[in-house]
Amino acid sequence: MKEADYYESTNGVVVMVEPYSQKEQIQQVVYRILDANLDRTREGLRIIEEWCRFGLNNVQLAGECKYLRQELAKWHTAEIRAARDTVGDIGTELSHPQEEQRSSIKLLLQANFCRVQEALRVLEEYGKLYSANMGKAFKQMRYRVYTLESNLMGYQRHQLLWRSHLYLVTSPSDTLLATVESALKGGLTLVQYRDKNNDDTVRLENATKLRQLCHAYGALFIMNDRVDLALAVDADGVHLGQQDMPIAMARQLLGPQKIIGRSTTNSEEMHKAITEGADYIGVGPIYETPTKAGKAAAGLEYVRYAAQNSQIPWFAIGGIDANNINDVIDAGAERVAVVRSLMQAEQPTLVTQYLLSQLNRVKPQPEIIQN
């Protein structure tokens, strides 16, 4: 390789001038970096697009993925492709154990969003060496991917909320994590962490572990009462009581994609929660329960009212167990929330499976009378 030439500019600064061959080599390295990250971005987007298309049947989200892939293709020129050297790429041998498995759709999507965003940042920086407009283009594209991620993950949450029929609200327990995991193994998809007594250090530790556990099983994790703790552990949402923060304020803090639930005990509270923008409501307590000591039971009549008047998902709650769940279902409930039924169960997996089997059973259709 030629030695670099030096010359003194008019202002007295000594400048090194790279030989043309060295510049050319650097240019080829830049082209290889651009080629690899264009491939990486398009592959990641395609993985996300397939779930939007086949998993969610959402034309808007799938369309955004396709648009971004096509925009990327415009920059993937023959000049950049020609620099590819797969055989000489040491990165093909690099791997990490976390890349070898995906335990849920959510983790798969998150991994590929990270992959796309990191690659776009690389394209944004190295693209400035290729074209004056390339860095700007990929900067804007990166922001669009952030928005896509927010919309998709929010859509995923709300879709799973609608599909969830059994809701576990935890109570303090020495076997908290083991009990919740047993219920998740039985098919549970919605968990709320409720702990009124422990200090925030314990709550944060438990909430973090529960959120990780729920997401590993593809379930939603909701924080009871505390919006600040929900934000701290990146929960899927928060459940608010009647005396807690207004829904509008919680929405402002959490953003539009997180889930907000509200407890209600009568029709007036139900309509108020729906009007204020709750994503779901609790309906109860149906029966008297020590979890809500001193609070009168709302009864099955409120279940019947909610079945006729709630346009959003609602969960009957309060003293519901394997012995009375069918009475609640017969009154019109399609979703129930339980505490003691699972937290105190000897076999949470089996109890979860039984409760879900009752909630998912085909309801008998009214008999048609022939004239």
C-alpha positions as CSV (number, residue, x, y, z in Angstrom):
1,M,0.0,0.0,0.0
2,K,1.3,3.5,-0.8
3,E,2.3,5.8,2.0
4,A,0.0,8.7,2.6
5,D,1.0,12.1,1.2
6,Y,1.1,15.2,3.4
7,Y,0.8,18.8,2.5
8,E,0.5,22.1,4.3
9,S,-2.7,24.0,3.5
10,T,-2.9,27.8,3.2
11,N,-3.8,28.2,6.9
12,G,-0.8,26.3,8.0
13,V,-2.6,23.0,9.0
14,V,-0.9,19.8,7.9
15,V,-3.4,17.5,6.2
16,M,-3.0,13.8,5.4
17,V,-4.2,12.7,1.9
18,E,-5.1,9.1,1.7
19,P,-3.9,7.2,-1.5
20,Y,-6.7,6.5,-3.9
21,S,-6.4,2.7,-3.3
22,Q,-7.0,3.2,0.5
23,K,-10.1,5.4,-0.2
24,E,-11.4,2.7,-2.5
25,Q,-10.9,0.0,0.1
26,I,-12.8,2.1,2.7
27,Q,-15.6,2.7,0.1
28,Q,-15.9,-1.1,-0.4
29,V,-16.1,-1.6,3.4
30,V,-18.9,1.0,3.6
31,Y,-20.7,-0.7,0.7
32,R,-20.5,-4.0,2.5
33,I,-21.9,-2.5,5.7
34,L,-24.8,-0.9,3.8
35,D,-25.5,-4.2,2.0
36,A,-25.5,-6.2,5.2
37,N,-27.8,-3.8,7.0
38,L,-30.2,-3.3,4.1
39,D,-30.6,-7.1,4.0
40,R,-31.0,-7.2,7.8
41,T,-33.6,-4.5,7.8
42,R,-35.7,-6.0,5.0
43,E,-35.5,-9.5,6.5
44,G,-36.7,-8.2,9.9
45,L,-39.5,-6.3,8.4
46,R,-40.6,-9.3,6.4
47,I,-40.8,-11.4,9.6
48,I,-43.0,-8.7,11.2
49,E,-45.1,-8.3,8.1
50,E,-45.9,-12.0,8.0
51,W,-47.4,-11.8,11.5
52,C,-49.4,-8.7,10.6
53,R,-50.7,-10.4,7.5
54,F,-51.4,-14.0,8.7
55,G,-51.5,-13.6,12.4
56,L,-53.5,-10.4,12.8
57,N,-55.1,-10.1,9.3
58,N,-54.4,-6.4,9.6
59,V,-54.0,-4.8,6.2
60,Q,-52.8,-1.4,7.5
61,L,-49.9,-2.8,9.6
62,A,-48.9,-5.3,6.8
63,G,-49.1,-2.5,4.3
64,E,-46.8,-0.3,6.3
65,C,-44.2,-3.1,6.5
66,K,-44.4,-3.7,2.7
67,Y,-44.0,0.0,2.0
68,L,-40.9,0.2,4.2
69,R,-39.4,-2.8,2.5
70,Q,-40.0,-1.3,-0.9
71,E,-38.4,2.0,0.1
72,L,-35.4,0.0,1.3
73,A,-35.1,-1.8,-2.0
74,K,-34.7,1.6,-3.8
75,W,-31.5,2.1,-1.9
76,H,-30.2,-1.4,-2.4
77,T,-28.4,-0.6,-5.7
78,A,-26.3,-3.0,-7.8
79,E,-23.2,-1.0,-6.8
80,I,-23.9,-1.8,-3.1
81,R,-24.8,-5.4,-3.8
82,A,-21.6,-6.0,-5.7
83,A,-19.5,-5.4,-2.6
84,R,-21.0,-8.4,-0.8
85,D,-18.5,-10.9,0.4
86,T,-20.4,-13.7,2.3
87,V,-17.5,-16.1,2.4
88,G,-15.2,-13.5,3.9
89,D,-17.7,-12.2,6.4
90,I,-16.6,-13.2,9.9
91,G,-20.1,-12.3,11.3
92,T,-21.7,-15.4,9.8
93,E,-20.0,-17.4,12.5
94,L,-21.1,-15.2,15.4
95,S,-24.2,-16.2,17.4
96,H,-25.8,-15.9,20.8
97,P,-27.9,-18.4,22.8
98,Q,-30.8,-16.0,22.9
99,E,-31.0,-16.0,19.1
100,E,-31.5,-19.8,19.1
101,Q,-35.0,-19.8,20.6
102,R,-38.1,-17.7,20.8
103,S,-40.6,-18.5,23.5
104,S,-43.5,-16.4,22.3
105,I,-44.8,-14.3,19.4
106,K,-44.3,-11.1,21.4
107,L,-40.6,-11.9,22.0
108,L,-40.1,-12.8,18.4
109,L,-41.6,-9.5,17.2
110,Q,-39.6,-7.5,19.8
111,A,-36.4,-9.1,18.7
112,N,-37.0,-8.3,15.1
113,F,-38.0,-4.7,15.8
114,C,-34.7,-4.3,17.7
115,R,-32.9,-5.8,14.7
116,V,-34.6,-3.5,12.3
117,Q,-34.0,-0.4,14.4
118,E,-30.4,-1.1,15.0
119,A,-29.8,-1.8,11.3
120,L,-31.6,1.5,10.3
121,R,-29.3,3.4,12.7
122,V,-26.3,1.9,11.0
123,L,-27.7,2.7,7.6
124,E,-28.4,6.3,8.7
125,E,-24.8,6.9,9.8
126,Y,-22.9,5.0,7.1
127,G,-25.3,6.2,4.5
128,K,-24.0,9.7,5.0
129,L,-20.8,8.5,3.4
130,Y,-22.7,7.2,0.4
131,S,-25.3,9.8,-0.3
132,A,-26.3,13.2,1.1
133,N,-29.9,12.0,1.2
134,M,-29.4,8.5,2.5
135,G,-28.8,9.5,6.1
136,K,-32.0,11.7,6.1
137,A,-34.1,9.0,4.5
138,F,-33.2,6.3,7.0
139,K,-33.6,8.6,10.0
140,Q,-37.2,9.2,8.9
141,M,-37.7,5.5,8.3
142,R,-36.4,4.7,11.8
143,Y,-39.0,7.0,13.3
144,R,-41.7,5.2,11.2
145,V,-40.6,1.9,12.5
146,Y,-40.8,3.2,16.1
147,T,-44.4,4.2,15.3
148,L,-45.1,0.8,13.7
149,E,-43.8,-1.0,16.7
150,S,-46.0,1.0,19.1
151,N,-49.1,0.5,16.9
152,L,-48.4,-3.2,16.4
153,M,-47.6,-4.1,20.1
154,G,-50.6,-2.0,21.2
155,Y,-52.8,-3.9,18.7
156,Q,-51.4,-7.2,19.9
157,R,-52.2,-6.3,23.5
158,H,-55.8,-5.3,22.8
159,Q,-56.4,-8.4,20.6
160,L,-55.2,-10.6,23.4
161,L,-57.4,-8.7,25.9
162,W,-60.4,-9.5,23.8
163,R,-59.4,-13.1,23.5
164,S,-58.8,-13.5,27.3
165,H,-61.7,-15.0,29.2
166,L,-60.0,-15.8,32.5
167,Y,-58.2,-13.1,34.6
168,L,-56.0,-13.9,37.6
169,V,-55.7,-11.1,40.2
170,T,-52.9,-12.1,42.6
171,S,-52.9,-11.8,46.3
172,P,-49.8,-11.9,48.6
173,S,-48.3,-15.4,48.7
174,D,-45.1,-17.2,49.5
175,T,-45.5,-19.1,46.3
176,L,-46.6,-16.2,44.1
177,L,-44.4,-16.9,41.1
178,A,-44.9,-20.7,41.2
179,T,-48.7,-20.3,41.4
180,V,-48.9,-17.8,38.6
181,E,-46.7,-20.0,36.4
182,S,-48.8,-23.0,37.1
183,A,-51.9,-21.0,36.0
184,L,-50.1,-19.8,32.9
185,K,-49.3,-23.4,32.0
186,G,-53.0,-24.1,32.2
187,G,-53.7,-21.5,29.5
188,L,-54.1,-18.3,31.5
189,T,-53.4,-15.2,29.3
190,L,-54.1,-12.3,31.7
191,V,-52.6,-11.5,35.1
192,Q,-52.9,-8.6,37.5
193,Y,-50.3,-8.1,40.2
194,R,-52.2,-6.8,43.3
195,D,-50.3,-6.2,46.6
196,K,-51.6,-3.5,49.0
197,N,-49.2,-4.2,51.8
198,N,-45.6,-4.6,50.7
199,D,-43.2,-1.7,50.1
200,D,-42.3,-0.5,46.7
201,T,-39.0,-2.4,46.6
202,V,-40.7,-5.7,47.0
203,R,-43.5,-4.7,44.6
204,L,-41.0,-3.7,41.9
205,E,-39.0,-6.9,42.3
206,N,-42.2,-9.1,42.1
207,A,-43.7,-7.1,39.3
208,T,-40.5,-7.3,37.2
209,K,-40.4,-11.1,37.7
210,L,-44.1,-11.5,37.0
211,R,-43.9,-9.4,33.8
212,Q,-41.1,-11.5,32.5
213,L,-42.9,-14.7,33.4
214,C,-46.2,-13.5,31.7
215,H,-44.4,-12.4,28.5
216,A,-42.5,-15.7,28.3
217,Y,-45.9,-17.4,28.2
218,G,-47.4,-14.9,25.8
219,A,-49.7,-13.4,28.5
220,L,-50.6,-9.9,29.4
221,F,-49.3,-8.4,32.7
222,I,-51.3,-5.6,34.4
223,M,-50.3,-3.6,37.4
224,N,-52.9,-2.9,40.1
225,D,-53.5,0.8,41.0
226,R,-49.9,2.1,40.4
227,V,-49.3,3.8,37.1
228,D,-45.7,4.7,38.2
229,L,-44.9,1.0,38.8
230,A,-46.6,0.0,35.6
231,L,-44.2,2.4,33.8
232,A,-41.2,1.3,35.8
233,V,-41.6,-2.4,34.8
234,D,-43.1,-1.8,31.3
235,A,-46.3,-3.5,32.2
236,D,-49.0,-4.0,29.5
237,G,-51.3,-1.7,31.5
238,V,-52.8,-0.8,34.8
239,H,-56.0,-1.5,36.7
240,L,-57.6,1.4,38.5
241,G,-60.1,1.4,41.4
242,Q,-62.8,4.0,41.7
243,Q,-60.6,6.1,44.1
244,D,-57.5,5.9,41.9
245,M,-56.1,8.2,39.3
246,P,-58.5,9.4,36.6
247,I,-58.4,7.4,33.4
248,A,-57.5,10.4,31.3
249,M,-54.4,11.1,33.4
250,A,-53.4,7.5,33.3
251,R,-53.8,7.5,29.5
252,Q,-51.6,10.6,29.2
253,L,-48.8,8.9,31.2
254,L,-49.1,5.4,29.7
255,G,-49.8,6.4,26.1
256,P,-52.5,5.1,23.8
257,Q,-51.2,1.6,23.3
258,K,-51.3,0.4,27.0
259,I,-54.4,-1.2,28.6
260,I,-56.3,0.6,31.3
261,G,-59.0,-1.2,33.3
262,R,-61.4,0.2,35.9
263,S,-63.3,-1.5,38.7
264,T,-67.1,-0.8,38.7
265,T,-69.9,-1.8,41.1
266,N,-73.0,-0.5,39.4
267,S,-74.3,0.7,36.1
268,E,-73.5,4.3,36.7
269,E,-69.8,3.5,37.3
270,M,-69.8,1.2,34.3
271,H,-71.0,3.9,31.9
272,K,-68.7,6.5,33.3
273,A,-65.6,4.2,32.9
274,I,-66.6,3.4,29.3
275,T,-67.1,7.1,28.5
276,E,-63.8,8.0,30.0
277,G,-61.9,5.5,27.8
278,A,-61.4,2.4,29.8
279,D,-60.3,-0.6,27.7
280,Y,-62.1,-3.1,30.0
281,I,-64.0,-3.0,33.3
282,G,-64.4,-5.2,36.3
283,V,-68.0,-6.0,37.2
284,G,-68.6,-6.9,40.8
285,P,-68.2,-8.0,43.4
286,I,-70.7,-10.6,42.3
287,Y,-70.5,-12.4,45.7
288,E,-69.2,-11.2,49.0
289,T,-65.5,-11.8,49.2
290,P,-62.8,-11.1,51.8
291,T,-60.7,-9.4,49.0
292,K,-63.3,-6.6,49.2
293,A,-64.2,-6.8,52.9
294,G,-67.3,-4.7,53.8
295,K,-68.4,-4.2,50.2
296,A,-71.9,-5.4,49.4
297,A,-72.2,-7.9,46.6
298,A,-73.5,-6.5,43.3
299,G,-75.1,-9.8,42.5
300,L,-75.9,-11.5,39.2
301,E,-78.3,-8.7,38.2
302,Y,-75.3,-6.5,37.5
303,V,-73.8,-9.3,35.4
304,R,-77.1,-9.4,33.4
305,Y,-76.9,-5.6,33.0
306,A,-73.3,-5.6,31.8
307,A,-74.0,-8.4,29.3
308,Q,-76.6,-6.2,27.7
309,N,-74.9,-2.8,27.9
310,S,-71.1,-3.0,27.9
311,Q,-69.5,-2.5,24.5
312,I,-66.0,-3.2,25.9
313,P,-64.6,-6.4,27.5
314,W,-65.8,-6.9,31.1
315,F,-64.9,-9.4,33.7
316,A,-67.2,-10.6,36.4
317,I,-65.3,-10.6,39.7
318,G,-65.8,-11.3,43.4
319,G,-66.1,-14.7,45.0
320,I,-66.2,-16.7,41.8
321,D,-65.0,-20.2,41.9
322,A,-65.5,-23.7,40.3
323,N,-68.7,-24.2,42.3
324,N,-70.5,-21.0,41.1
325,I,-68.9,-20.1,37.8
326,N,-71.7,-21.6,35.7
327,D,-74.2,-19.5,37.5
328,V,-72.2,-16.4,36.5
329,I,-71.9,-17.7,32.9
330,D,-75.6,-18.4,32.7
331,A,-76.3,-14.8,33.8
332,G,-74.3,-13.6,30.7
333,A,-70.7,-13.5,31.7
334,E,-68.1,-14.5,29.0
335,R,-65.1,-13.4,31.1
336,V,-64.4,-13.8,34.8
337,A,-61.6,-12.6,37.2
338,V,-60.6,-14.7,40.1
339,V,-58.3,-14.4,43.1
340,R,-58.6,-17.1,45.8
341,S,-59.8,-19.8,43.3
342,L,-56.3,-19.9,41.8
343,M,-54.1,-18.3,44.4
344,Q,-55.2,-20.8,47.0
345,A,-55.6,-23.8,44.7
346,E,-53.6,-26.9,45.3
347,Q,-53.3,-27.5,41.6
348,P,-53.6,-24.1,39.8
349,T,-53.0,-25.6,36.4
350,L,-56.0,-28.0,36.6
351,V,-58.3,-25.3,38.1
352,T,-57.3,-22.9,35.3
353,Q,-58.1,-25.5,32.7
354,Y,-61.4,-26.3,34.3
355,L,-62.5,-22.6,34.5
356,L,-61.4,-22.0,30.9
357,S,-63.3,-25.1,29.7
358,Q,-66.5,-23.7,31.3
359,L,-65.9,-20.2,29.8
360,N,-65.1,-21.6,26.4
361,R,-67.9,-24.1,26.2
362,V,-70.4,-23.6,23.4
363,K,-73.5,-22.1,24.8
364,P,-76.8,-23.7,23.8
365,Q,-78.7,-21.9,21.1
366,P,-82.3,-21.0,21.7
367,E,-84.6,-23.7,20.4
368,I,-86.4,-22.7,17.2
369,I,-90.1,-23.4,17.3
370,Q,-91.4,-24.6,14.0
371,N,-94.9,-23.4,13.0
